[in-house]
Amino acid sequence: MATYSRFIRRLMISSLTVVISRALISPLLTLFLSNKLGLNPQDVGLLLGIAVFSATLLSLYGGYIIDRLDKRQLLILTMLSSGIGLILLSFAQNLYLVTLVLIISETASALFLICSKAILSENLPVGQRVKAFSLNYTLTNIGYAVGPMIGVVIAGIQPSAPFIVAGAIAIGSIFLLVGAANEPNPIAPVGQPQSFLNTLIILKNDRTMILFTLGCLLSTLVHGRFTLYLSQYLLATHTQQQTLDTMAALLACNAITVILLQYQIGRFLKREHLRQWIAGGTALFILGLIGFSMADSLIGWCVAMFIFTLGEMIIYPADFLFVDTLAPEELRGSYYGAQNLAALGGAASPVMCGFLLMHTPAPMMFYALSALAAVGGYLCVASGRRAASVQ
């Protein structure tokens, strides 16, 4: 990390602290909303789904705004919005107010991620970008590894305290960027973006980007919210205690693998071999899913998770590098915002998997996900082939 500028180093540290603030409340949000608003689990799921869906759609316009305004100041605004939203959740009693706060908080989180990607692309030479993103993603996973544990401990003292602490961490993270936000950009963006309508037309006419985003959406159905469909499957086939024990082991395996290997694997990704990397990552997803369907012991589950996580570690930086290759300098935020629409796949995944678990034999869920992964990987590889033929 010492090779990066002070601003990039602070950006990565703030990414870690912002993720910790989100992860603090992740294991508690469903129960908290249920108790606070008197909602049943299905209604809580619908509420969270509405928030994620709305934030994902808003991020398309948010990416355009990121191209037009100062990215560093926008980062600070997203952190402030997220922090205030998390604190307000601890006091909210009205369903409509809670929905609005969740949408604002989820949108701020999505825009922080898009803005961070755009800044890394804008401020680093091509050769350093994928390594920096891999390091940033490693720090993100460290946050998701430690955040929930801290949140559970704090909740044991006071149920609403994790939301206040999480908001304070998000707001406090602003101070990491205040001094560095005035540093000049090492690499200045070229030109100015056009109107939002013209930007949408550019995106609509970029067939390669559309094909890639569609492939990412199908792939995100598989890896975006894998913890949710794995817990759904385990609850349908195992006892509650076995589900808790297995999920704890799988989450630990996923986090440790990413933390130890993500940066090392990211170092080897190259633009000229992206199609091969994406194909390899997709194959690992499919092998991991088949491993889940056949697992009959905790070791079997962890081996399958290790293989699945290797695919995850390849796909995340490869997606970033591909969009970085396609995006014009003045439209990086818009392109990352468009690619973020793939997050809709993660929102739809628990719904689709729940339907499959109710109407088909349980292992069929993994075979359906394998088919979706294969189609998504094919579309991404096809878009890479199309991009290579255009260049």
N, C-alpha and C positions, 0 to 999 in steps of 0.2 A: 504493500500500500504506500510505502514511502516514495515510490517512483511517481505517484500522482500529485497534482497540485493540491494546495491546502483546501480549496473549495471542493474538489472531488473527494478528498479524504473525509471532509466534514459531511458531504452529501451521503457517503456510504454509512457513516456513523449514525446520521439522522435517519437513514432508511432502517437501520437496526432498531433504534429507539421507537420509531413510529410503528414498526411491526410488533414490537413488544407491547405497545399500548393497545393494539388491536387484539393481539393474542391473549392478553390478560383476561378479556371478557369472553373469548370464544367458547369456552366450555360452560359458561354461566348464562349466556344471553337467552337461550330458549327457556330455561327454568325461570329466570328473572322476569321475562315478559309474561310468562304464563301466570306467575304469582301477582305481578303488578297490575295486569289488565284482566285477569280472570279468563284467559283464552285457553282453549284446548290445544294439544300439540299440532293438530292439523291446521288450525287457524294461525298459530305461531309460524308454522312453515309457510303458509300463504303470505303472511305479513313480510317475512324475511325474503321470500321469493319476489314480491312486488318491489321491495327496496333494491335488491340486486339487479332485477330486470330494468328498473327505471334508471339506476346509476349507470348501467352498461350502455343504454341508449344515449343518455346525456353525455357520456364520455366522448361520443363522436363529435359533438359540437365543442366539447371541452378541448379536444385535441386541436381543433381549429383556433380556439382562443389562445392556446399555448403557443402557437406559431406567431400570433399577432402581438402578444404582450411579453413583458420581461419574465422569462421562465423562472428566474431565481426568486422574484417577488411572488410569483404564483405558487411556488413551492411553500413559501411561508404562509400564504393565504390558505392553502389546503391543510396545512398542519394546524393552523388556528381553527379552521372550520371543523376539522375532525375532533380536535380537543374539546371545543365547546359542545359539539354534538354528543360526545361521550358523557360529559358531565350532565347535560340536560336530561339524558336518558334516566339518570338516577332519581330525577325529580318528577318526570313526566307521569301523568295519570290519565291523560286523554288519548284514545286510540289514534285519532287523526294527527295529533301533535307528535306522537311517537312515530307514526309512519313518515311524517315529514322530516323529523330528525334523523331517522334511519336512512332515508333517501339522501339527505345532505351529507351524512357521515360516509355512506358507501360511495357517493360520487366523489367526495374529497379524497378518499382512499384510492379510487381508480385514477383520478387525475394526478395524484402524487406519483403513482407508478408510471404513468405515461410521461409526465414531465421529467422524471428521473431518467428514463430511457432517452428522451430527446436531448437532455443535457449531456449525458455520457457520449452520445453520438456527436454532438456539436463541439464538445470540448476536448475530445481525444482523437489522436490519429487512428486511422483504420486498423492498424496492427494491434492496438491496445484495447479496442472496444470490447471484443468478446471476452477477453481475460477480465476486464473490469466488470462486465456484467456477470460473469461467473462468480467473481468474488462478492459482488453485491448480492447475488442470489444465495450464496453460502451464508452471508450475514443474516439475510432474511430468514433462512431456515433455523439459524441459531435463535433468532427471536421467537419463532414459532415453537421451538423446543423448550425454552425456559419460561415464556410468557404464561401459558396455561397453568403451570405449576405455581407460579407466583400468585396468579389470580385466585386459585383455589385456596391457598393459604390465607390471603387477605379476606376472602369471602367467609372463611371460618370465624373471623373476628367481627366483621360487619358485612352483611350481604350486599349492600349498595356501595361499599367502599371501593371495590375494584374499578367501577366506572369512573369515580372521581380521581383515583390514582392514575388510571389510563389516560383520562383527559389531561391531567396535570403533566404527564410524561410527554404527550403529544405537543402541548403548548410549550413546555420547557425545551423541547427539541428545536424550537425556533431559534434559540440563542446560539445554536451551533452554526447557523447559516447567516445570522445578522451581520457579523463582521466580514465573512467571506463573500457575501452577496454583492459587495462593491468592487470585487476584483474584476479586471478586464477579462473578457473571453479569450482564451488562447486561439480558438478558431471561431471566427465570427460567421454567423449565418449569411447566406447569399440571398439578396433580394427580399421582397416582401410578399406574403401570401395574398392571394386574390380574395374576392368575396366568398362567403360560405357556400353560396349556390354554385359558383364556379369551381370551388374546391370539391364539392360533391360530384360535379360533372367530371372532373379530372379523375376522381376515385372510381366513378362508375365506368369510365372508359378504360381504366387500367385492368384489363382482363386477367393479367397475371396476379395482381393483388386480390381480386375477387376470388379467383380460384384458390389462392393460398389461404385466404381468410376462411373460406368454406371448409378447406381441409383442416385448418386449425380448430374450427368449431366442432367438427366430428371428433378430432383428437382430444379436445377438451372435455367432451362427453366422457372420455375414458379417464383422464388424469386430473381434470379440474377439481372435482370434489370426490376423489376416490375414497376418502375416509367415510363419507356418508353412505355410499352404496355397499362398502365392505361391512359396515356396522348393520345395515339393513339385512344383508345376506346372513351374517352371523346370528342375528336375532331370530331369523326365520329357521335356522338349522341347528342352533346351539342354545344352551341355557344362558340366562342373563349374566351369570358370573363368568362363564366361559367366554362370552362376548367381551366383557370388560377386560379380562386377562389377555385375550388374544389381541384386542385393539391396542392395549397398552404396549405389548411387545412389538406390534407392527409399526406403531408411531415412533417408538424408540429406534427401531431398525431403519426406518425411513430417514429420520433426522440424523442419526449417526453416519449413515452412508453418504448423505448429501454433504454434511459438514466435512467429512474426511476426504471425499473424492471429487466434489463438484469443481473446485478450482483446477485440480489436476487434469480432469477431462476437458474442461473448457479451454485449456491452453492449446489443445491439439486441433480445435475446430478451425477450419480454413474456409474462406468464401468459395474457393474453386471445388471443394468437395462436399458442399452442403447437401446435395441430393443423396449422396451415399450415407452421410451422417443421419439424415432424417429417416431414410429407409432402415438403417440399423436401429435407431431409437424406436421406430414403430414395431420392428420385429421383437425387440425386447419387451415392449408393452404386451404384445400378443403372447409371448412365452410366459410372462408373469401372470397374465389373466388365466391362461390354461393351468398354470401352477396353482393358482387360487382354487380353481374348480376341482382339482385333484387332491388338495392338501387334506391330510387326515391327522396331522399332529402340529404342535406349535412350531417345531423345526421346519416342517414343510411350508407352513404359512410364511415364516421368516425368510426362507430361501426364495419363495416366489416374490415376496416384497422386495428383496434385494435386487432381483432381476428387473422387476417393474421400476424400481427407483433408478437403476442405471438408464433405462429409457427416458425417464423424466429428466435426468440430469443432462441428457443429450438434446432433447426436444426444446427445453426452455431457452438455452443460449442460441440454438440453431434458429429458432423462430425470430429471436431478436436480430440476429445477424442477417437473416434473409430480408426482413423489413428494412433494416438499415441499408442493405444493398439496393433495394427498390426505391426508397423514398428520396425525392429531391430535397436539397438542403433546406429550402424555405417551407417545406410541407412535412417535416419529420413528425411534428406533433399530430397532424391530421392523419398521417399514415399509421402511427401507433394507436391513435384513437379508433381508427377503422379496424385494425387488427384486434383491438380489445373487444370488439363485438363477439369474438370467439368465446368470451366468457359466458355468453348465453348458453353454451353447451354445458358448462358446469352447473348452471342453474336448472337446466332440464334433466340432468343426469339422475338425481334422486327420484324424480317423478317417473321417468321411463323405467328405472330399475325396480321401483316399487310395483309398477304395473306387471312387469315380467315375473317378479317373485310371487305375485298373487295368482297369475294365470298360466304359468309354465313351471316345469321342474326347476328347482333353485339353480343348479349349475348352468342352465340355459342362459341366465343373465350374463355370465362371463363369456359365453360363446357369441352372444349378440354384441357385447362390447368389443370382442376381438374382431368381429366383422366390421364394426364401425371404425376401429383403429386402422384396419387394413385399407378401407376406403379413404379415410382421412389422410393416411400416409401417402397413398397413391396420388391424391389430388395435390398434396404439397410437393411431391417429387415431380409431378407433371408440370406444376407451375415453375419449379426450378429449371426444368428442361426448356420451358417456354421462354423464361427470362434469359437463359444462356443463348437461345437461338436469336433473340432480339438484339443482344449485345454485339 
